[in-house]
Amino acid sequence: MSQKTHPLAGQPAPLDLLVNVPRLISAYYTGRPDPSVPAQRVAFGTSGHRGSSFDDAFNEWHVLAMSQAIADYRKQKGIDGPLFLGIDTHALSTPAFNSAVEVLAANGVELMLSKDDEYTPTPAVSHAILVYNRKRTTGLADGIVITPSHNPPESGGFKYNPPNGGPAGTDITSAVEAAANGYLAAGLKGVKRLPLAQALRASTTHRHDYLNTYVEDLAQVLDMDAIRGVPIDLGVDPLGGAGVRYWPAIAERYKLDRLEVLSQEVDPTFRFMSLDWDGRIRMDPSSPDAMHQLIGLKDRFGIAFACDTDHDRHGVVTRSTGLLPPNNYLAVMVDYLFTHRPHWAPHAAVGKTAVSSQMIDRVAANLGRKLYEVPVGFKWFVEGLVDSSLGFGGEESAGATFLRRDGSVWTTDKDGMVPALLSAEIAARTGRDPGERFAELAEALGKPVSNRVDAAATVEQKKKLSSLSPQQVLSTELAGEKIQNVLSHAPGNGAAIGGVKVVTENGWFAARPSGTENIYKIYGESFLGTEHLARILEEAQQLVDKALSAG
C-alpha cells in the first residue's frame, strides 16, 4: 500500500481547509486531557511531545505539566544555568510559551526569552546553548523549543534540549514524560505557577538577542565571502516560519545583494502554502507538493531554498533539476564539505541514519571517510558533533548540521538555514549547483532510486517488527541479489533501529513500525533502476509479512 496522492496536492489551500485559530486557542485553554487515554498523555517521540488542542493532545495542562517536569529534572541534575526558550510561528506556540514561562519563572529558572519577542528557530536555540556552555563545567544552560516542526497548522509541539544542545535522549525524555503524566493524573497538584505579567517581570527572566547572535556567527560555519560573490540569483522562502526575519538580517549583514527573500508573511493558518501530498497543509521543504510554488520559480533563480516552520529542515531547488530529493542533497553536502573544510580532523566521520541513502555510504567510501550509521533520530549524532568526531550528521527527512570551519561544534540539533546557504557556497566554489554536482556523483558512483511504502499492521505485529531479529529473516536473496547483511541494530553505535534492514550489493530496504498509525513503513533503494526497486519493495513486504506471521 503506497501513499495515494490527494487530487488537490500542490494546489493553493482552499478556505474550508484553513484552521480556525480562535477555536484552536480556545481549545488549548479549555481542554482537559484524560491521562487514562493514551493519545491524551504526554508522549515524547523523536522530537518531543506533539499534538493538537482539538484532540486534547496538546493543551495548557500538557505544557504546565511538562514545564514543571523539566524544572524538576533540572533541579535533580544540578542544571542551574539559564534556560534558552524559543518558539515558532504555529498558532499554539505563543499560548504554550506563556504557560511555560509561568511555570519556569515560578520555579526560579533563569529564562532567556527572545529580544522583541522574535520567533526563534531551533538551531538558534541549540547554538545559544552551546555558545553559553563553551568552556564551562558548572552553571550549564539548556533549552526548550516550542514547535511541532513542519506539522499542520493545528499542531503544537514542545521539546527539551539538555546542556549538550541537541534533542534529549530517551533517558531524559522518559523521566520527563513520566513526571509530566504524574502531574496530569494529580490534576496539576505540585505544579508551581506565577501570573504571566509577574513571570515576565521576574528578576530571573531576561532577554537574549538570538537573531543577531546567530547571524553574526554564520561566517564561522560558512564561507560567506564566497556566497556573496556567487554569480547567480538566490531566492529564499521562509514558509512563514521562525526564521522569517533572519533571512533579511543575513542578507543585510553579509551584503548578499543577490539573495531575495520571497515572503516575510506570518499567518498561523499558513494559507499561503500549497497542499501536501495528502491534501493537508504541511510546511515540509522536502515535499514537491508543499514546495510547488518555489519549484515553479526555478527558472527565475539559480538556486532557491526554503525551511520548515522551526527552520531545522531545508529544501533546495536548482535550475538544473528542480527540488533535490533530501538524500541527494545530503550526499552532495558530504562530498563538498569533506573536500572543502581543510581544518576538520582527518578522523571526522560522516553521520547518517539507517534509512538514509546508500549514496552517502558510497560518497564516504570514495572520500576515505568513516561512516557512522545510527537509528532514526538526530539525538544519536549529538555526542559526535560535540567532540568533533562527526563532521556531519544528516537524516533522510532533510535534517542536517555540520561543524564550524575550524572543526568545532556549530549546533547539535538540525539546522535548516546553514545547509540552505551551503548550496550557494557550493555553487560559488565549484561552479556547479548541487543538482549538477549530484549528477556527477551519480555518474561516478551509481544512480539511486528510492521510495517508501506503507502496509497495514496490528499493534501486536508492530511490536513484533520492532523487535525482529536477523535470524527471523529466512530469505537469502532480495530482488535477485544475495543478501549481504540483515541488521536490527545500527552498525555505527549498536543501538536498535526498531525494525530490520536488509542490504544487498545494489539495494536495500528497511522496515519500521509507525509510532502513530497501525502501519509499518518500508523504505527501499536501488542502484539498478525503478524495476529493481519495485521488486525490492514487493519482496520486502512479503518477507516482513512472513516473518511477522511466523513469529
C-alpha positions as CSV (number, residue, x, y, z in Angstrom):
1,M,0.0,0.0,0.0
2,S,1.7,3.2,-1.2
3,Q,0.8,6.7,-0.5
4,K,-2.2,7.9,-2.5
5,T,-1.8,11.5,-3.7
6,H,-4.7,13.8,-3.0
7,P,-6.2,15.4,-6.1
8,L,-5.5,18.9,-4.7
9,A,-1.9,18.2,-3.8
10,G,0.3,21.1,-4.9
11,Q,-2.6,23.4,-5.2
12,P,-3.4,26.5,-3.1
13,A,-5.2,25.7,0.2
14,P,-8.9,26.2,-0.1
15,L,-10.6,28.4,2.6
16,D,-12.5,25.5,4.1
17,L,-9.2,23.7,5.0
18,L,-7.8,26.6,7.0
19,V,-7.6,26.1,10.7
20,N,-10.0,28.2,12.9
21,V,-7.4,29.8,15.1
22,P,-9.7,31.3,17.8
23,R,-11.3,27.9,18.3
24,L,-7.9,26.2,18.4
25,I,-6.6,28.6,21.1
26,S,-9.8,28.3,23.0
27,A,-9.5,24.5,23.0
28,Y,-5.9,25.0,24.3
29,Y,-7.2,26.7,27.4
30,T,-10.5,24.8,27.9
31,G,-9.5,21.2,27.1
32,R,-8.6,18.8,29.8
33,P,-6.6,15.7,28.9
34,D,-7.6,12.3,30.3
35,P,-4.4,10.6,31.4
36,S,-6.2,7.2,31.1
37,V,-6.4,7.8,27.3
38,P,-3.0,7.0,25.7
39,A,-3.5,9.6,23.0
40,Q,-4.0,12.4,25.6
41,R,-0.9,11.6,27.7
42,V,2.4,13.3,27.4
43,A,4.5,11.3,24.9
44,F,7.9,12.3,23.7
45,G,8.7,11.0,20.3
46,T,11.9,11.6,18.3
47,S,11.3,15.4,18.5
48,G,9.3,16.0,21.7
49,H,5.6,15.9,22.5
50,R,3.3,16.9,19.7
51,G,-0.5,17.1,19.2
52,S,-3.5,19.3,18.7
53,S,-5.7,21.0,21.3
54,F,-8.7,19.9,19.2
55,D,-7.8,16.3,20.2
56,D,-6.9,17.1,23.9
57,A,-3.4,16.1,22.9
58,F,-1.6,19.4,23.3
59,N,-3.2,22.0,25.6
60,E,-2.4,24.1,28.6
61,W,-2.3,21.2,31.1
62,H,0.2,19.4,29.0
63,V,2.5,22.4,28.8
64,L,2.2,23.2,32.5
65,A,3.0,19.6,33.4
66,M,5.9,19.3,31.1
67,S,7.4,22.6,32.2
68,Q,7.2,21.5,35.9
69,A,8.7,18.1,35.0
70,I,11.6,19.9,33.2
71,A,12.1,22.2,36.2
72,D,12.2,19.2,38.5
73,Y,14.7,17.4,36.2
74,R,17.0,20.4,36.1
75,K,17.0,20.5,39.9
76,Q,17.7,16.8,40.2
77,K,20.6,17.0,37.8
78,G,22.0,20.3,39.1
79,I,21.4,22.2,35.9
80,D,21.3,25.7,37.2
81,G,22.4,27.9,34.3
82,P,20.0,29.8,32.0
83,L,17.3,28.1,30.0
84,F,17.0,29.3,26.4
85,L,13.4,29.3,25.4
86,G,12.3,29.6,21.7
87,I,9.1,29.4,19.8
88,D,8.0,29.0,16.2
89,T,5.0,30.6,14.3
90,H,2.3,27.9,14.9
91,A,-0.8,29.3,16.5
92,L,-0.4,27.1,19.6
93,S,3.2,28.1,20.2
94,T,2.5,31.5,21.8
95,P,0.0,30.3,24.4
96,A,2.3,27.4,25.1
97,F,5.2,29.8,25.6
98,N,3.1,31.8,28.0
99,S,2.2,28.7,30.0
100,A,5.9,27.6,30.1
101,V,7.1,31.0,31.3
102,E,4.6,31.0,34.1
103,V,5.8,27.7,35.5
104,L,9.5,28.1,34.8
105,A,9.6,31.5,36.4
106,A,7.7,30.2,39.4
107,N,10.5,27.6,39.8
108,G,13.2,30.3,39.8
109,V,14.6,29.2,36.4
110,E,16.8,31.8,34.7
111,L,14.9,32.3,31.5
112,M,16.4,33.7,28.3
113,L,13.5,34.9,26.2
114,S,13.9,36.3,22.7
115,K,14.5,40.0,22.3
116,D,11.5,41.9,21.0
117,D,9.5,38.6,21.2
118,E,11.1,37.5,18.0
119,Y,10.4,33.9,16.8
120,T,13.3,31.6,17.4
121,P,14.5,28.8,15.1
122,T,15.5,25.5,16.7
123,P,19.2,25.9,15.5
124,A,19.4,29.4,17.1
125,V,18.4,27.8,20.5
126,S,20.9,25.0,20.1
127,H,23.6,27.5,19.0
128,A,22.8,29.7,22.0
129,I,23.2,26.8,24.5
130,L,26.5,25.6,23.0
131,V,28.0,29.1,22.9
132,Y,27.0,29.8,26.5
133,N,28.3,26.4,27.7
134,R,31.6,26.7,25.9
135,K,34.5,26.1,28.4
136,R,32.0,25.9,31.3
137,T,31.8,22.9,33.6
138,T,29.2,24.3,36.0
139,G,26.2,26.6,35.7
140,L,25.3,25.0,32.4
141,A,22.5,26.2,30.2
142,D,19.8,24.1,28.4
143,G,16.7,24.9,26.4
144,I,13.2,24.4,25.3
145,V,11.8,24.9,21.8
146,I,8.1,25.2,21.4
147,T,7.4,23.8,17.9
148,P,5.7,20.8,16.2
149,S,8.2,21.3,13.3
150,H,6.6,21.1,9.8
151,N,3.4,19.6,11.1
152,P,0.0,21.1,10.1
153,P,-1.2,24.4,11.5
154,E,-3.5,22.9,14.2
155,S,-0.4,21.2,15.8
156,G,1.6,22.1,18.8
157,G,4.9,20.8,20.0
158,F,7.3,21.0,22.9
159,K,10.9,19.7,23.0
160,Y,13.7,19.8,25.5
161,N,17.4,20.3,24.7
162,P,19.8,19.5,27.6
163,P,23.2,21.2,28.0
164,N,24.7,19.3,25.0
165,G,22.3,21.5,22.9
166,G,20.8,18.6,21.0
167,P,17.5,16.7,21.2
168,A,17.1,15.0,24.6
169,G,17.9,11.3,24.8
170,T,15.4,8.6,25.8
171,D,16.8,8.5,29.3
172,I,15.8,12.2,29.8
173,T,12.5,12.2,27.8
174,S,11.3,9.0,29.6
175,A,11.8,10.7,33.0
176,V,10.2,14.0,32.0
177,E,7.3,12.1,30.3
178,A,6.6,10.0,33.4
179,A,6.8,13.1,35.7
180,A,4.5,15.1,33.5
181,N,1.9,12.4,33.3
182,G,2.1,12.1,37.0
183,Y,1.2,15.8,37.3
184,L,-1.7,15.3,34.8
185,A,-3.0,12.4,36.9
186,A,-2.8,14.5,40.0
187,G,-4.8,17.4,38.5
188,L,-1.6,19.5,38.3
189,K,-1.1,19.3,42.1
190,G,2.5,20.3,42.7
191,V,2.8,22.5,39.6
192,K,4.2,25.9,40.6
193,R,2.9,28.9,38.6
194,L,3.0,32.7,38.5
195,P,0.7,35.1,36.7
196,L,2.3,35.8,33.3
197,A,2.8,39.5,33.9
198,Q,4.7,38.7,37.1
199,A,6.7,35.9,35.5
200,L,7.8,38.3,32.7
201,R,8.9,40.9,35.3
202,A,10.7,38.4,37.5
203,S,14.4,39.1,38.2
204,T,15.2,35.7,36.7
205,T,13.6,36.5,33.4
206,H,16.0,38.0,30.8
207,R,16.1,38.9,27.1
208,H,18.5,37.4,24.6
209,D,19.3,38.5,21.0
210,Y,19.0,35.1,19.3
211,L,18.8,36.6,15.9
212,N,21.9,38.8,15.7
213,T,24.0,36.3,17.8
214,Y,23.2,33.5,15.3
215,V,23.6,35.7,12.2
216,E,26.9,37.2,13.3
217,D,28.4,33.8,13.9
218,L,27.4,32.4,10.4
219,A,30.8,33.2,9.0
220,Q,32.3,30.7,11.3
221,V,30.4,27.8,9.7
222,L,30.0,29.0,6.1
223,D,32.2,30.9,3.5
224,M,30.1,34.0,3.4
225,D,32.5,35.8,1.2
226,A,32.1,33.0,-1.5
227,I,28.3,33.2,-1.1
228,R,28.4,37.0,-1.5
229,G,30.2,36.5,-4.8
230,V,28.1,33.7,-6.2
231,P,27.2,34.7,-9.9
232,I,23.6,33.6,-9.7
233,D,20.4,34.9,-8.2
234,L,19.2,33.3,-5.0
235,G,15.7,33.1,-3.5
236,V,14.5,32.0,-0.1
237,D,11.0,31.3,1.1
238,P,10.8,31.0,4.9
239,L,7.4,29.4,4.6
240,G,6.1,31.7,7.3
241,G,8.4,30.1,9.8
242,A,10.5,31.1,12.8
243,G,13.4,32.3,10.6
244,V,11.2,34.8,8.7
245,R,13.2,37.8,9.9
246,Y,16.6,36.0,10.0
247,W,16.9,35.9,6.2
248,P,16.7,39.7,5.7
249,A,19.2,40.1,8.5
250,I,21.6,37.6,6.9
251,A,21.3,39.3,3.5
252,E,22.0,42.7,5.1
253,R,24.8,41.6,7.4
254,Y,26.7,39.8,4.7
255,K,25.7,42.1,1.8
256,L,24.1,39.3,-0.1
257,D,22.6,41.5,-2.8
258,R,21.6,38.6,-5.0
259,L,19.5,36.9,-2.2
260,E,15.8,37.7,-2.5
261,V,13.5,37.0,0.5
262,L,10.3,36.0,-1.3
263,S,8.0,36.5,1.7
264,Q,8.0,37.7,5.2
265,E,4.4,36.9,5.9
266,V,3.5,35.2,9.1
267,D,0.0,33.7,9.2
268,P,-1.0,30.9,11.7
269,T,-3.3,29.4,9.1
270,F,-0.4,29.1,6.6
271,R,-2.9,29.9,3.9
272,F,0.0,30.8,1.5
273,M,1.1,27.1,1.4
274,S,0.2,24.7,-1.4
275,L,-1.3,21.4,-0.1
276,D,1.0,18.5,0.6
277,W,0.6,15.0,-1.0
278,D,-2.3,14.1,1.3
279,G,-4.3,17.3,0.9
280,R,-3.1,18.8,4.2
281,I,-1.2,22.0,4.9
282,R,2.3,21.0,6.0
283,M,5.4,23.2,5.9
284,D,7.7,20.5,4.6
285,P,10.5,21.9,2.4
286,S,11.4,18.4,1.2
287,S,7.9,17.8,-0.3
288,P,7.5,18.6,-4.0
289,D,3.8,19.3,-3.4
290,A,4.3,21.6,-0.4
291,M,7.1,23.3,-2.3
292,H,5.1,23.6,-5.6
293,Q,5.3,27.4,-5.7
294,L,9.0,27.7,-5.1
295,I,9.7,24.9,-7.7
296,G,7.7,27.0,-10.1
297,L,10.2,29.8,-9.7
298,K,13.3,27.6,-10.6
299,D,13.9,29.4,-13.8
300,R,14.0,32.8,-12.0
301,F,16.7,31.8,-9.6
302,G,19.9,29.9,-10.0
303,I,19.2,28.3,-6.6
304,A,16.2,28.8,-4.3
305,F,15.7,27.3,-0.9
306,A,13.2,27.1,2.0
307,C,13.0,25.9,5.6
308,D,10.2,24.4,7.7
309,T,8.4,26.2,10.5
310,D,11.2,25.9,13.1
311,H,13.9,26.1,10.5
312,D,15.6,22.8,11.3
313,R,14.9,21.3,7.9
314,H,15.9,22.5,4.4
315,G,14.8,22.2,0.8
316,V,16.9,23.2,-2.2
317,V,15.6,24.0,-5.7
318,T,18.1,24.3,-8.5
319,R,17.5,25.5,-12.0
320,S,19.2,22.3,-13.3
321,T,17.0,19.7,-11.5
322,G,14.2,21.4,-9.6
323,L,13.7,20.3,-6.0
324,L,16.6,18.0,-4.9
325,P,15.4,14.8,-3.1
326,P,16.7,15.2,0.5
327,N,19.0,12.2,0.2
328,N,20.6,13.5,-3.0
329,Y,21.5,16.8,-1.3
330,L,22.8,15.1,1.8
331,A,25.3,13.2,-0.5
332,V,26.3,16.4,-2.2
333,M,26.9,18.2,1.1
334,V,29.1,15.3,2.4
335,D,31.1,15.3,-0.8
336,Y,31.6,19.1,-0.8
337,L,32.2,19.6,3.0
338,F,34.8,16.9,3.4
339,T,36.8,18.3,0.4
340,H,36.5,22.0,1.3
341,R,37.0,22.1,5.1
342,P,40.8,21.6,5.5
343,H,40.7,22.3,9.2
344,W,38.4,19.4,10.0
345,A,40.1,16.4,11.7
346,P,41.1,13.6,9.3
347,H,39.2,11.2,11.5
348,A,35.9,13.1,11.5
349,A,33.2,10.7,10.3
350,V,30.1,11.0,8.2
351,G,26.9,10.5,10.2
352,K,23.7,9.2,8.6
353,T,20.5,7.4,9.7
354,A,19.8,3.8,8.8
355,V,17.1,4.8,6.3
356,S,19.2,7.4,4.5
357,S,20.5,6.8,1.1
358,Q,23.4,4.3,0.4
359,M,24.7,7.0,-1.9
360,I,26.1,8.6,1.3
361,D,27.9,5.4,2.1
362,R,29.5,5.4,-1.4
363,V,30.5,9.1,-1.2
364,A,32.1,8.5,2.3
365,A,34.0,5.5,1.0
366,N,35.1,7.5,-2.0
367,L,36.4,10.2,0.3
368,G,38.1,7.6,2.6
369,R,35.9,8.7,5.5
370,K,34.4,6.5,8.2
371,L,30.6,6.1,8.0
372,Y,28.6,6.4,11.3
373,E,25.2,4.9,10.8
374,V,22.6,5.3,13.5
375,P,18.9,4.7,14.1
376,V,16.3,7.3,13.1
377,G,16.6,10.4,15.4
378,F,19.0,13.3,15.5
379,K,19.9,12.7,19.1
380,W,22.2,9.9,18.0
381,F,24.6,12.5,16.4
382,V,24.9,14.8,19.4
383,E,27.9,13.3,21.2
384,G,29.9,13.0,17.9
385,L,29.2,16.6,17.0
386,V,30.2,17.9,20.4
387,D,33.6,16.2,20.4
388,S,34.0,16.7,16.6
389,S,34.4,13.0,15.8
390,L,31.5,13.6,13.4
391,G,32.0,16.3,10.7
392,F,28.4,16.0,9.5
393,G,25.1,14.5,10.7
394,G,22.2,14.1,8.3
395,E,18.8,12.3,8.1
396,E,16.6,11.3,5.2
397,S,13.9,13.8,6.1
398,A,16.1,16.8,5.1
399,G,17.6,17.5,8.5
400,A,21.4,18.1,8.9
401,T,24.1,20.1,10.6
402,F,27.9,20.2,10.4
403,L,30.9,21.5,12.1
404,R,32.3,25.1,12.0
405,R,35.0,25.8,9.5
406,D,37.6,25.4,12.3
407,G,36.3,21.9,13.1
408,S,34.5,22.7,16.3
409,V,30.8,22.2,17.0
410,W,28.2,24.5,15.5
411,T,24.8,23.1,16.5
412,T,23.8,19.7,17.8
413,D,20.3,20.0,16.6
414,K,19.2,20.1,12.9
415,D,19.9,23.5,11.2
416,G,17.9,24.2,8.1
417,M,19.4,27.6,7.4
418,V,23.1,26.5,7.1
419,P,22.5,23.7,4.6
420,A,20.3,26.0,2.6
421,L,23.1,28.6,2.4
422,L,25.7,26.0,1.8
423,S,24.0,25.3,-1.6
424,A,25.2,28.8,-2.7
425,E,28.7,28.2,-1.3
426,I,28.9,25.0,-3.3
427,A,27.8,26.8,-6.5
428,A,30.3,29.7,-5.8
429,R,33.3,27.4,-5.1
430,T,32.7,24.7,-7.7
431,G,30.9,26.5,-10.5
432,R,28.1,23.9,-10.3
433,D,24.8,23.9,-8.5
434,P,24.0,21.0,-6.1
435,G,21.8,19.3,-8.7
436,E,24.6,19.4,-11.3
437,R,27.0,18.1,-8.7
438,F,24.7,15.2,-7.8
439,A,24.5,14.2,-11.4
440,E,28.3,14.0,-11.5
441,L,28.3,11.8,-8.4
442,A,25.7,9.6,-9.8
443,E,27.7,9.2,-13.0
444,A,30.7,8.1,-11.0
445,L,29.2,6.1,-8.1
446,G,25.8,4.9,-9.4
447,K,22.4,6.5,-9.6
448,P,20.0,5.6,-6.8
449,V,16.2,5.5,-7.0
450,S,14.2,5.2,-3.8
451,N,10.6,5.1,-2.4
452,R,8.7,4.3,0.7
453,V,5.5,2.3,1.0
454,D,3.2,1.7,4.0
455,A,1.5,-1.6,4.9
456,A,-1.2,-2.3,7.5
457,A,-0.1,-3.8,10.8
458,T,-1.8,-4.6,14.1
459,V,-0.4,-3.3,17.4
460,E,0.9,-6.8,18.0
461,Q,2.6,-7.0,14.6
462,K,4.2,-3.6,15.1
463,K,5.6,-4.9,18.4
464,K,7.0,-8.0,16.6
465,L,8.5,-5.9,13.9
466,S,10.2,-3.5,16.3
467,S,11.9,-6.5,18.0
468,L,12.5,-8.6,14.9
469,S,15.9,-10.4,14.9
470,P,18.1,-11.1,11.8
471,Q,17.6,-14.8,12.4
472,Q,13.9,-14.4,11.6
473,V,14.6,-13.2,8.1
474,L,15.0,-16.6,6.3
475,S,15.5,-15.4,2.7
476,T,19.0,-15.5,1.2
477,E,18.2,-13.3,-1.8
478,L,16.5,-10.0,-2.3
479,A,15.3,-9.0,-5.8
480,G,17.8,-11.4,-7.4
481,E,20.8,-10.3,-5.4
482,K,22.5,-12.1,-2.5
483,I,21.6,-10.6,0.9
484,Q,24.9,-9.3,2.4
485,N,23.6,-8.2,5.7
486,V,20.4,-8.2,7.9
487,L,20.5,-5.6,10.6
488,S,18.3,-5.0,13.7
489,H,20.9,-2.7,15.3
490,A,22.7,0.3,13.7
491,P,26.3,-0.5,12.8
492,G,27.5,2.9,13.9
493,N,26.5,2.8,17.6
494,G,24.9,-0.6,18.1
495,A,21.5,0.9,19.0
496,A,18.3,-0.9,18.0
497,I,16.8,0.5,14.8
498,G,13.3,-0.5,15.9
499,G,12.9,-2.8,12.9
500,V,15.0,-4.6,10.4
501,K,17.3,-3.5,7.5
502,V,18.3,-5.9,4.7
503,V,21.2,-5.0,2.4
504,T,22.5,-6.3,-0.9
505,E,25.2,-5.0,-3.2
506,N,22.9,-2.7,-5.2
507,G,19.9,-2.2,-3.0
508,W,18.4,-2.3,0.5
509,F,15.2,-2.0,2.4
510,A,14.3,-1.1,6.0
511,A,11.0,-1.9,7.7
512,R,9.9,0.0,10.8
513,P,6.6,0.3,12.6
514,S,4.9,3.7,12.7
515,G,4.8,5.3,16.1
516,T,1.4,6.9,15.5
517,E,-0.6,4.7,13.0
518,N,-1.4,1.0,12.6
519,I,1.0,0.6,9.7
520,Y,4.6,-0.3,9.1
521,K,6.9,1.7,6.8
522,I,9.2,0.1,4.2
523,Y,12.0,2.3,2.9
524,G,13.7,0.9,-0.2
525,E,16.5,2.0,-2.6
526,S,18.1,0.5,-5.7
527,F,21.1,1.4,-7.8
528,L,19.8,-0.8,-10.7
529,G,16.7,1.2,-11.6
530,T,13.0,1.5,-10.9
531,E,12.1,-2.1,-11.9
532,H,14.6,-3.4,-9.4
533,L,13.3,-1.0,-6.7
534,A,9.8,-2.3,-7.3
535,R,11.0,-5.9,-6.8
536,I,12.8,-4.9,-3.6
537,L,9.7,-3.2,-2.1
538,E,7.4,-6.1,-3.2
539,E,9.7,-8.8,-1.8
540,A,10.4,-6.7,1.3
541,Q,6.7,-6.6,2.1
542,Q,6.4,-10.4,1.6
543,L,9.5,-11.1,3.6
544,V,8.3,-8.9,6.5
545,D,4.8,-10.3,6.4
546,K,6.2,-13.9,6.5
547,A,8.4,-13.1,9.4
548,L,5.6,-11.5,11.3
549,S,3.2,-14.4,10.8
550,A,5.8,-16.9,11.7
551,G,7.0,-15.0,14.7
